[in-house]
Amino acid sequence: MEVRSLGQGIEVEIDVRPTSHGYMLIHRLRGKGSYTVSCCCEGMGCVSKTCTYPDGEPPSPTCDCTGSSPSITC
């Protein structure tokens, strides 16, 4: 996860990962709560889902572009 400062004390953890037919974007406020995961597939658009993991566990969602629309598994 990369940490980006947006100014005014706001820091965001963000990661962009490739998928078979698109990409997955994982982000949250630094050290705070759940992650928002977006799955974007070529020709199908994007969907987003909130995923929660135990403290200290890195996010490990999957993005599936094989159906009629993108889907996310936390």
MDAnalysis code that builds the backbone (N, CA, C; Angstrom):
import MDAnalysis as mda
import numpy as np

u = mda.Universe.empty(222, n_residues=74, atom_resindex=np.repeat(np.arange(74), 3), trajectory=True)
u.add_TopologyAttr("name", ["N", "CA", "C"] * 74)
u.add_TopologyAttr("resid", np.arange(1, 75))
u.add_TopologyAttr("resname", ["MET", "GLU", "VAL", "ARG", "SER", "LEU", "GLY", "GLN", "GLY", "ILE", "GLU", "VAL", "GLU", "ILE", "ASP", "VAL", "ARG", "PRO", "THR", "SER", "HIS", "GLY", "TYR", "MET", "LEU", "ILE", "HIS", "ARG", "LEU", "ARG", "GLY", "LYS", "GLY", "SER", "TYR", "THR", "VAL", "SER", "CYS", "CYS", "CYS", "GLU", "GLY", "MET", "GLY", "CYS", "VAL", "SER", "LYS", "THR", "CYS", "THR", "TYR", "PRO", "ASP", "GLY", "GLU", "PRO", "PRO", "SER", "PRO", "THR", "CYS", "ASP", "CYS", "THR", "GLY", "SER", "SER", "PRO", "SER", "ILE", "THR", "CYS"])
u.atoms.positions = np.array([
    [0.840, -1.175, 0.000],
    [0.000, 0.000, 0.000],
    [0.887, 1.241, 0.000],
    [0.545, 2.185, -0.826],
    [1.241, 3.465, -0.882],
    [0.452, 4.467, -0.040],
    [1.150, 5.329, 0.672],
    [0.481, 6.370, 1.438],
    [0.645, 7.693, 0.705],
    [-0.468, 8.360, 0.459],
    [-0.446, 9.661, -0.217],
    [-1.031, 10.711, 0.708],
    [-0.360, 11.829, 0.784],
    [-0.850, 12.952, 1.574],
    [-1.665, 13.865, 0.666],
    [-2.889, 14.161, 1.104],
    [-3.771, 15.018, 0.328],
    [-3.787, 16.443, 0.877],
    [-2.966, 16.699, 1.891],
    [-2.938, 18.010, 2.521],
    [-3.929, 18.083, 3.661],
    [-3.828, 19.125, 4.453],
    [-4.711, 19.352, 5.597],
    [-4.772, 18.158, 6.539],
    [-3.655, 17.414, 6.645],
    [-3.577, 16.281, 7.560],
    [-4.263, 15.019, 7.090],
    [-4.721, 14.989, 5.853],
    [-5.408, 13.799, 5.332],
    [-4.402, 12.931, 4.586],
    [-4.280, 11.674, 5.046],
    [-3.416, 10.705, 4.375],
    [-4.254, 9.501, 3.978],
    [-4.009, 9.004, 2.767],
    [-4.781, 7.896, 2.218],
    [-3.844, 6.741, 1.882],
    [-4.234, 5.539, 2.282],
    [-3.531, 4.328, 1.851],
    [-4.194, 3.910, 0.546],
    [-3.379, 3.654, -0.478],
    [-3.947, 3.337, -1.796],
    [-3.087, 2.294, -2.502],
    [-3.736, 1.402, -3.219],
    [-3.032, 0.382, -3.994],
    [-3.834, 0.141, -5.274],
    [-3.150, 0.094, -6.388],
    [-3.784, -0.233, -7.668],
    [-3.141, -1.521, -8.166],
    [-3.975, -2.513, -8.447],
    [-3.479, -3.828, -8.880],
    [-4.107, -4.210, -10.212],
    [-3.318, -4.827, -11.097],
    [-3.892, -5.285, -12.370],
    [-4.751, -6.529, -12.158],
    [-5.742, -6.695, -13.018],
    [-6.544, -7.926, -13.040],
    [-6.480, -8.472, -14.462],
    [-7.144, -9.575, -14.706],
    [-7.058, -10.199, -16.025],
    [-7.588, -9.300, -17.143],
    [-8.596, -8.482, -16.863],
    [-9.182, -7.625, -17.895],
    [-9.470, -6.222, -17.383],
    [-8.629, -5.726, -16.478],
    [-8.855, -4.396, -15.930],
    [-7.938, -4.126, -14.750],
    [-8.508, -3.522, -13.702],
    [-7.706, -3.207, -12.521],
    [-8.584, -3.155, -11.277],
    [-7.915, -3.206, -10.120],
    [-8.567, -3.117, -8.831],
    [-7.913, -1.979, -8.056],
    [-8.718, -1.131, -7.441],
    [-8.254, -0.011, -6.644],
    [-8.690, -0.253, -5.201],
    [-7.724, -0.231, -4.272],
    [-8.000, -0.466, -2.857],
    [-7.562, 0.790, -2.107],
    [-8.449, 1.354, -1.276],
    [-8.061, 2.569, -0.563],
    [-8.829, 2.749, 0.741],
    [-8.238, 3.548, 1.651],
    [-8.879, 3.943, 2.900],
    [-8.085, 5.098, 3.504],
    [-8.679, 5.797, 4.464],
    [-7.932, 6.782, 5.224],
    [-6.855, 6.038, 5.999],
    [-5.672, 6.600, 6.098],
    [-4.537, 5.898, 6.698],
    [-4.865, 5.396, 8.103],
    [-4.764, 4.058, 8.258],
    [-4.947, 3.415, 9.557],
    [-6.359, 3.435, 10.098],
    [-7.339, 3.774, 9.294],
    [-8.710, 3.926, 9.785],
    [-9.670, 2.965, 9.097],
    [-10.233, 2.063, 9.837],
    [-11.374, 1.269, 9.407],
    [-11.226, 0.401, 8.182],
    [-12.328, 0.248, 7.497],
    [-12.439, -0.652, 6.362],
    [-11.834, -0.060, 5.103],
    [-11.621, -0.933, 4.134],
    [-11.112, -0.529, 2.821],
    [-12.271, -0.438, 1.838],
    [-12.181, 0.485, 0.904],
    [-13.089, 0.516, -0.227],
    [-12.348, -0.111, -1.402],
    [-12.971, -1.092, -2.019],
    [-12.362, -1.806, -3.141],
    [-13.198, -1.537, -4.380],
    [-12.550, -1.105, -5.452],
    [-13.220, -0.917, -6.739],
    [-12.626, -1.901, -7.738],
    [-13.496, -2.575, -8.455],
    [-13.097, -3.536, -9.482],
    [-13.579, -2.977, -10.813],
    [-12.643, -2.735, -11.720],
    [-12.971, -2.154, -13.023],
    [-12.557, -3.112, -14.131],
    [-13.511, -3.462, -14.980],
    [-13.264, -4.434, -16.041],
    [-13.519, -3.796, -17.410],
    [-12.653, -4.110, -18.334],
    [-12.746, -3.565, -19.685],
    [-14.118, -3.834, -20.288],
    [-14.787, -2.783, -20.727],
    [-16.085, -2.909, -21.371],
    [-17.259, -3.118, -20.431],
    [-17.017, -3.234, -19.108],
    [-18.096, -3.492, -18.155],
    [-18.228, -2.415, -17.091],
    [-17.277, -1.491, -17.002],
    [-17.347, -0.463, -15.977],
    [-16.762, -0.941, -14.656],
    [-17.156, -0.274, -13.565],
    [-16.590, -0.538, -12.242],
    [-17.683, -0.779, -11.212],
    [-17.366, -1.567, -10.202],
    [-18.210, -1.723, -9.017],
    [-17.318, -1.506, -7.806],
    [-17.917, -1.103, -6.675],
    [-17.166, -0.894, -5.441],
    [-17.829, -1.636, -4.297],
    [-17.026, -1.990, -3.300],
    [-17.511, -2.734, -2.147],
    [-16.633, -2.385, -0.956],
    [-17.195, -2.376, 0.243],
    [-16.424, -2.154, 1.462],
    [-15.979, -3.508, 2.007],
    [-14.681, -3.621, 2.297],
    [-14.116, -4.864, 2.824],
    [-13.402, -4.568, 4.142],
    [-13.622, -5.403, 5.140],
    [-12.993, -5.244, 6.448],
    [-12.088, -6.435, 6.714],
    [-10.887, -6.146, 7.221],
    [-9.909, -7.186, 7.549],
    [-9.456, -6.993, 8.983],
    [-9.025, -8.075, 9.672],
    [-8.512, -7.936, 11.033],
    [-7.308, -6.986, 11.071],
    [-7.137, -6.293, 12.187],
    [-6.004, -5.368, 12.332],
    [-4.694, -6.059, 11.980],
    [-3.888, -5.387, 11.184],
    [-2.585, -5.907, 10.799],
    [-2.597, -6.825, 9.597],
    [-3.771, -7.305, 9.193],
    [-3.857, -8.190, 8.026],
    [-3.954, -7.336, 6.764],
    [-3.084, -7.583, 5.773],
    [-3.156, -6.787, 4.549],
    [-4.418, -7.125, 3.762],
    [-4.961, -6.153, 3.023],
    [-6.154, -6.431, 2.226],
    [-5.842, -7.432, 1.117],
    [-6.761, -8.368, 0.904],
    [-6.527, -9.401, -0.114],
    [-7.798, -9.698, -0.914],
    [-8.467, -8.658, -1.422],
    [-9.676, -8.913, -2.210],
    [-9.340, -9.462, -3.596],
    [-10.351, -10.015, -4.246],
    [-10.193, -10.445, -5.634],
    [-11.240, -9.740, -6.478],
    [-10.893, -9.522, -7.729],
    [-11.754, -8.850, -8.704],
    [-11.995, -9.838, -9.838],
    [-13.269, -10.102, -10.141],
    [-13.606, -11.075, -11.174],
    [-14.267, -10.373, -12.362],
    [-13.655, -10.520, -13.529],
    [-14.172, -9.894, -14.762],
    [-14.762, -10.920, -15.712],
    [-15.049, -12.144, -15.229],
    [-15.490, -13.204, -16.138],
    [-16.996, -13.266, -16.342],
    [-17.782, -12.632, -15.460],
    [-19.242, -12.686, -15.593],
    [-19.770, -11.562, -16.463],
    [-21.063, -11.284, -16.296],
    [-21.697, -10.225, -17.079],
    [-21.420, -8.828, -16.505],
    [-20.933, -8.787, -15.247],
    [-20.538, -7.526, -14.627],
    [-19.415, -7.811, -13.637],
    [-18.607, -6.801, -13.305],
    [-17.503, -7.013, -12.364],
    [-18.019, -7.459, -11.000],
    [-17.240, -8.273, -10.311],
    [-17.601, -8.666, -8.956],
    [-16.369, -8.706, -8.065],
    [-16.588, -8.474, -6.770],
    [-15.521, -8.407, -5.782],
    [-15.768, -9.424, -4.687],
    [-14.725, -10.138, -4.295],
    [-14.757, -11.001, -3.129],
    [-13.759, -10.465, -2.134],
    [-14.214, -10.192, -0.914],
    [-13.303, -9.660, 0.105],
    [-12.393, -10.767, 0.614],
])
